[in-house]
């Protein structure tokens, strides 16, 4: 490809890209090719950046609510959690650990009732491994104290139950032997101490938090907990830490059970990656169509420049050099279109949230529904590797598109081309 940029070849190729009075239509077709490539690259960068942003937002918010690694026992009960917590904190990459209780319950207020996942936590520990207390929108998380019977709920759940901070709700919890012995479920009154908002539908509507001591009292668990949650300094080390804990602590805890976020959400993140790959291929076809418009453009240029080609041949220019002249022209069109597309694509991707917000206000609608997409705000993230891949693909496609017209130019016979000149 370095031969394309030899002084003589490059200068003639560049000259042929400039408009002349008799070739305005060809210049228009060249401009259309540039615009087509630019639009294709712009769309590709924007869409992939939005998908990157979606994946990052989902991962951050999911991992802000769930543990990177969860350690428990096969019956989901740990009798003495303090030694286990101290043991797991010694492992490499473990940044913090917290005990927790997790049980499904019903929450009732007036005529409304919802099934939720109750989390019994120690606030001082939980704040080190989860982000829920950073997203309090109303009330005070400090009301979550042992024996206070205060509860923290999500904003969507508060909306569904028609409650606010200070209101009373009834927590309905069936006992373990309710089905066998016909026992009535236990009913406990809780006061809403705070409301959080994660902007993820499945958490804002289905998670509630009480103090660990209150949860132990409700479920008659004594001092037992469901397990211990871990936060790591590198989320991608979760499978390694999982395996190390299982191998090194298995002897001390025969019923040890360990899980990590990559297994809990494996199918979800695989689906996002698959969608991103398929979307890249589909959108790359737009760039390919625009790039191959260069074929018709350069064929017309070759036809228009046959006499010039013939003169160059008679002056001693080889067919290979003639071919390179027209490859320079096609490649230049591809590079110009790609550069414009990359610049506009990055600009649009970095401001897509603002643009969508403006359009939502203009059309009085909300494009990103939390009920459908789990998140309610559009985010984007420009990945330099994606940009480099797009630039490479666009230029390579443009170069490939120049091969046939350039080969055809190299086959022009001087005698035939100059016969009627």
C-alpha positions in Angstrom: 0.0 0.0 0.0 3.0 2.3 0.5 3.4 2.4 -3.3 0.1 4.3 -3.5 1.7 7.3 -1.9 4.7 7.7 -4.3 4.9 11.4 -5.3 3.9 11.0 -9.0 1.1 8.4 -8.3 -0.3 10.4 -5.4 -0.2 13.8 -7.1 -2.1 12.5 -10.2 -4.6 10.6 -8.0 -5.2 13.7 -5.9 -5.6 15.8 -9.0 -8.3 13.5 -10.3 -10.4 14.0 -7.1 -10.8 17.7 -7.9 -13.8 18.9 -9.8 -13.4 20.2 -13.3 -16.0 22.0 -15.4 -16.8 18.9 -17.5 -16.9 16.5 -14.5 -19.3 18.0 -12.1 -21.5 14.9 -12.1 -18.6 12.6 -11.3 -17.6 15.0 -8.5 -21.2 14.8 -7.2 -21.1 11.0 -7.2 -17.7 11.2 -5.3 -19.3 13.5 -2.7 -22.2 11.1 -2.4 -19.8 8.3 -1.7 -18.0 10.3 0.9 -21.3 11.2 2.6 -22.4 7.6 2.5 -19.2 6.3 4.2 -19.4 9.1 6.8 -23.0 8.3 7.7 -22.2 4.6 8.0 -19.2 5.2 10.2 -21.1 7.8 12.3 -24.0 5.4 12.9 -21.7 2.5 13.7 -19.7 4.5 16.3 -22.9 5.9 17.9 -24.7 2.6 18.1 -21.8 0.7 19.5 -21.1 3.5 22.0 -24.7 3.4 23.2 -24.5 -0.4 23.6 -21.2 0.0 25.5 -22.8 2.6 27.7 -25.8 0.3 28.3 -23.6 -2.6 29.2 -21.4 -0.5 31.5 -24.5 1.0 33.2 -26.1 -2.3 33.7 -23.0 -3.9 35.1 -22.2 -1.1 37.5 -25.8 -0.9 38.8 -26.2 -4.7 39.1 -22.9 -5.0 40.9 -23.8 -2.0 43.0 -26.7 -4.0 44.3 -25.4 -7.6 44.2 -22.3 -9.1 45.6 -19.2 -9.7 43.5 -18.9 -13.0 45.4 -21.3 -14.7 47.7 -20.3 -17.2 50.4 -22.8 -19.4 52.2 -23.6 -23.0 53.0 -25.8 -25.5 51.1 -28.9 -24.8 53.3 -28.4 -21.0 52.9 -27.8 -20.7 56.6 -24.5 -19.8 58.4 -24.6 -20.4 62.1 -21.6 -18.2 63.0 -20.9 -15.6 60.4 -18.1 -13.7 62.1 -15.3 -16.3 61.7 -16.4 -16.8 58.1 -16.3 -13.1 57.4 -12.8 -12.8 58.8 -11.6 -15.9 56.8 -12.8 -14.6 53.5 -11.4 -11.1 54.0 -7.9 -12.6 54.0 -8.1 -13.6 50.3 -6.4 -11.5 47.7 -8.7 -8.9 45.9 -11.3 -9.0 48.7 -11.9 -5.3 49.6 -14.8 -5.7 52.0 -17.3 -8.3 53.3 -20.7 -8.1 54.9 -23.2 -10.6 56.4 -26.8 -10.6 54.9 -30.2 -12.3 55.2 -32.2 -12.8 52.0 -35.8 -14.0 52.1 -38.9 -13.5 49.9 -41.8 -11.7 51.6 -45.0 -9.8 50.8 -45.4 -6.1 51.6 -48.9 -4.7 52.1 -50.3 -1.2 52.4 -54.1 -0.7 52.2 -55.4 -2.5 49.2 -52.0 -2.9 47.6 -49.6 -5.8 48.1 -46.3 -6.7 46.3 -43.9 -9.7 46.5 -40.4 -8.4 47.3 -37.0 -9.7 48.3 -36.2 -8.7 51.8 -32.5 -8.0 52.7 -31.5 -8.1 56.3 -28.3 -6.1 56.6 -25.9 -4.4 59.0 -25.8 -0.9 57.6 -22.1 -0.3 58.6 -21.0 -3.5 56.8 -23.5 -3.3 53.9 -22.4 0.2 52.9 -18.9 -1.2 52.2 -20.1 -3.8 49.7 -23.3 -2.3 48.1 -24.3 1.1 46.7 -28.0 1.2 47.9 -27.3 3.7 50.7 -25.7 6.0 48.2 -29.0 6.3 46.2 -31.4 7.4 49.0 -33.8 9.9 47.5 -36.0 10.4 50.5 -35.7 9.9 54.2 -32.6 8.8 56.2 -30.8 5.5 56.0 -29.6 5.9 59.6 -33.1 5.0 60.8 -32.2 1.4 60.0 -31.3 0.3 63.5 -31.8 -2.9 65.5 -35.3 -3.1 67.0 -36.5 0.0 65.2 -38.7 -1.9 62.7 -37.8 0.6 60.0 -37.6 -0.4 56.3 -36.0 1.1 53.2 -37.8 0.5 49.9 -37.3 1.3 46.2 -39.0 4.3 44.5 -41.1 2.1 42.1 -42.3 0.0 45.0 -43.3 3.1 47.0 -45.2 4.3 43.9 -47.0 1.0 43.5 -47.9 0.8 47.2 -48.8 4.5 47.3 -46.6 5.1 50.3 -44.0 7.7 51.4 -41.5 8.1 54.2 -43.1 7.7 57.6 -46.0 5.5 56.4 -46.6 2.1 57.9 -46.5 -1.1 55.8 -47.2 -4.7 56.8 -44.6 -7.3 56.1 -46.1 -10.8 55.5 -43.7 -13.7 55.9 -44.9 -17.3 55.8 -43.1 -19.6 58.3 -41.1 -22.6 57.1 -43.7 -25.1 58.2 -46.7 -23.1 57.1 -47.6 -25.5 54.2 -47.2 -28.6 56.3 -48.8 -27.5 59.6 -51.3 -24.9 58.3 -49.7 -22.1 60.3 -50.7 -18.6 59.5 -47.9 -16.3 58.1 -46.4 -13.8 60.5 -47.3 -10.2 60.2 -45.0 -7.4 61.2 -45.6 -3.6 61.0 -42.7 -1.6 59.6 -42.2 2.2 59.2 -40.7 3.4 55.9 -37.5 5.2 56.9 -36.1 5.9 53.5 -36.7 5.4 49.7 -33.9 4.6 47.3 -33.8 4.9 43.5 -31.3 2.9 41.5 -33.0 3.6 38.1 -33.3 -0.1 37.5 -36.9 -1.4 37.4 -36.2 -4.8 38.9 -34.4 -3.4 42.0 -36.5 -0.3 42.6 -39.6 -2.4 42.6 -38.5 -5.6 44.3 -35.9 -5.0 47.0 -36.4 -3.9 50.6 -33.9 -3.5 53.4 -34.3 -4.0 57.2 -31.8 -4.3 59.9 -30.3 -7.7 60.3 -31.5 -8.1 63.9 -35.1 -7.3 62.8 -34.9 -9.9 60.0 -33.5 -12.5 62.4 -36.4 -11.9 64.7 -39.0 -12.1 61.9 -37.7 -15.4 60.6 -36.7 -16.8 64.0 -33.1 -17.3 62.9 -31.4 -16.6 66.2 -27.9 -15.3 65.3 -27.8 -17.1 61.9 -27.5 -15.4 58.5 -28.0 -16.4 54.9 -24.3 -15.8 54.0 -21.5 -13.3 53.5 -21.2 -10.9 50.5 -17.8 -9.8 49.2 -16.7 -6.8 47.3 -13.5 -7.1 45.2 -11.1 -4.5 44.0 -11.4 -6.0 40.5 -14.8 -7.4 39.5 -13.2 -9.5 36.8 -11.3 -11.5 39.4 -14.6 -12.9 40.8 -14.2 -16.4 39.2 -10.6 -16.7 40.5 -11.6 -15.6 44.1 -14.6 -17.9 43.9 -12.4 -20.9 43.1 -9.7 -20.0 45.7 -12.3 -19.7 48.5 -13.9 -23.0 47.6 -10.5 -24.8 47.5 -9.0 -23.3 50.6 -12.0 -23.1 52.9 -13.7 -26.3 51.8 -12.1 -28.3 54.6 -13.2 -26.0 57.4 -16.7 -25.6 56.0 -17.9 -29.0 54.5 -21.2 -27.5 53.3 -19.5 -24.4 51.8 -21.3 -22.9 48.8 -19.7 -20.1 46.7 -21.1 -18.1 43.8 -20.0 -15.0 41.9 -21.6 -12.4 39.7 -20.4 -13.8 36.4 -22.4 -17.0 37.0 -25.4 -15.2 38.3 -25.7 -12.9 35.3 -23.8 -14.9 32.7 -26.6 -15.3 30.2 -27.6 -11.6 30.4 -24.1 -10.3 29.6 -23.5 -12.9 26.9 -26.8 -11.7 25.3 -25.5 -8.1 25.3 -22.2 -9.1 23.7 -24.0 -11.2 21.1 -26.3 -8.3 20.3 -23.3 -6.0 20.0 -21.5 -8.3 17.6 -24.6 -8.8 15.4 -25.3 -5.1 15.4 -21.7 -4.4 14.4 -21.9 -6.8 11.4 -25.3 -5.3 10.3 -24.2 -1.7 10.5 -20.9 -2.5 8.8 -23.0 -3.4 5.8 -24.0 0.2 5.6 -20.4 1.2 5.4 -19.8 -1.6 2.8 -22.6 -0.4 0.6 -21.3 3.2 0.7 -17.7 1.9 0.1 -18.8 -0.1 -2.9 -20.5 2.9 -4.4 -16.9 3.8 -5.1 -16.9 1.1 -7.8 -19.5 3.0 -9.9 -17.8 6.4 -9.2 -14.3 5.2 -10.2 -15.7 3.4 -13.3 -17.1 6.7 -14.4 -13.9 8.4 -13.7 -11.9 5.9 -15.7 -14.3 6.3 -18.6 -13.9 10.1 -18.4 -10.1 10.0 -18.1 -9.4 7.4 -20.8 -7.5 9.9 -23.0 -5.5 11.1 -20.0 -4.6 7.4 -19.2 -3.6 6.8 -22.7 -1.3 9.9 -22.6 0.3 8.7 -19.4 0.8 5.3 -20.9 2.5 6.7 -24.0 4.8 8.8 -21.7 6.0 5.5 -20.1 3.8 5.0 -17.1 3.3 1.3 -16.5 -0.1 -0.4 -16.0 0.7 -1.0 -12.4 1.3 2.7 -11.8 -2.0 3.6 -13.6 -3.8 1.2 -11.4 -2.2 2.8 -8.3 -3.4 6.3 -9.5 -7.0 5.3 -9.3 -6.5 3.3 -6.1 -5.2 6.6 -4.6 -8.4 8.4 -5.6 -10.7 5.7 -4.2 -8.7 5.3 -1.0 -8.7 9.1 -0.5 -12.5 9.2 -0.8 -12.7 6.4 1.8 -10.3 8.1 4.2 -12.1 11.5 3.9 -15.5 9.8 4.5 -14.1 7.8 7.4 -12.5 10.8 9.1 -15.7 12.9 8.8 -17.8 10.0 10.1 -15.4 9.3 13.1 -15.4 13.0 14.1 -19.2 13.4 13.9 -19.8 9.9 15.4 -17.6 10.6 18.5 -19.3 14.0 18.9 -22.8 12.5 18.7 -21.9 9.5 20.9 -20.6 11.8 23.7 -23.7 13.9 23.6 -26.4 11.3 22.8 -27.8 11.5 26.3 -28.3 15.3 26.0 -29.8 14.9 22.5 -32.2 12.2 23.6 -33.2 14.4 26.6 -33.9 17.3 24.3 -36.0 15.1 21.9 -38.0 13.8 24.9 -38.8 17.3 25.9 -39.6 18.3 22.3 -42.0 15.4 21.7 -43.2 15.1 25.3 -42.3 11.4 25.5 -39.8 9.1 27.2 -37.8 6.9 24.9 -36.1 4.7 27.5 -38.7 2.9 29.6 -37.5 1.3 32.8 -40.2 -1.3 32.4 -38.6 -2.6 29.2 -34.9 -1.8 29.4 -34.2 -2.0 33.2 -32.7 1.5 33.1 -34.4 4.8 32.5 -31.5 7.0 31.2 -29.5 6.5 28.0 -25.8 6.4 28.5 -23.0 6.0 26.0 -19.3 5.1 26.2 -16.8 5.5 23.3 -14.5 2.5 23.2 -11.2 3.4 21.5 -10.8 -0.2 20.3 -14.2 -0.1 18.6 -13.2 3.2 16.9 -9.9 1.7 15.6 -11.8 -1.4 14.3 -14.4 0.8 12.5 -11.7 3.0 10.9 -9.7 -0.1 9.8 -12.8 -1.8 8.4 -14.0 1.3 6.5 -10.6 2.0 4.9 -10.0 -1.6 4.0 -13.5 -1.8 2.4 -12.8 1.4 0.5 -9.5 0.0 -0.8 -11.1 -3.3 -1.9 -13.7 -1.3 -3.8 -11.1 0.5 -5.8 -9.4 -2.7 -7.2 -11.7 -3.4 -10.1 -12.0 0.1 -11.5 -8.2 0.6 -11.1 -7.5 -2.7 -12.8 -9.9 -1.6 -15.6 -7.9 1.7 -16.0 -4.7 -0.2 -16.2 -6.1 -2.2 -19.2 -6.8 1.0 -21.3 -5.1 0.7 -24.7 -3.5 4.1 -25.7 -4.2 3.5 -29.5 -7.9 2.8 -28.9 -8.4 5.7 -26.4 -6.7 8.3 -28.7 -8.2 7.2 -32.0 -11.0 9.8 -32.0 -9.1 12.5 -30.1 
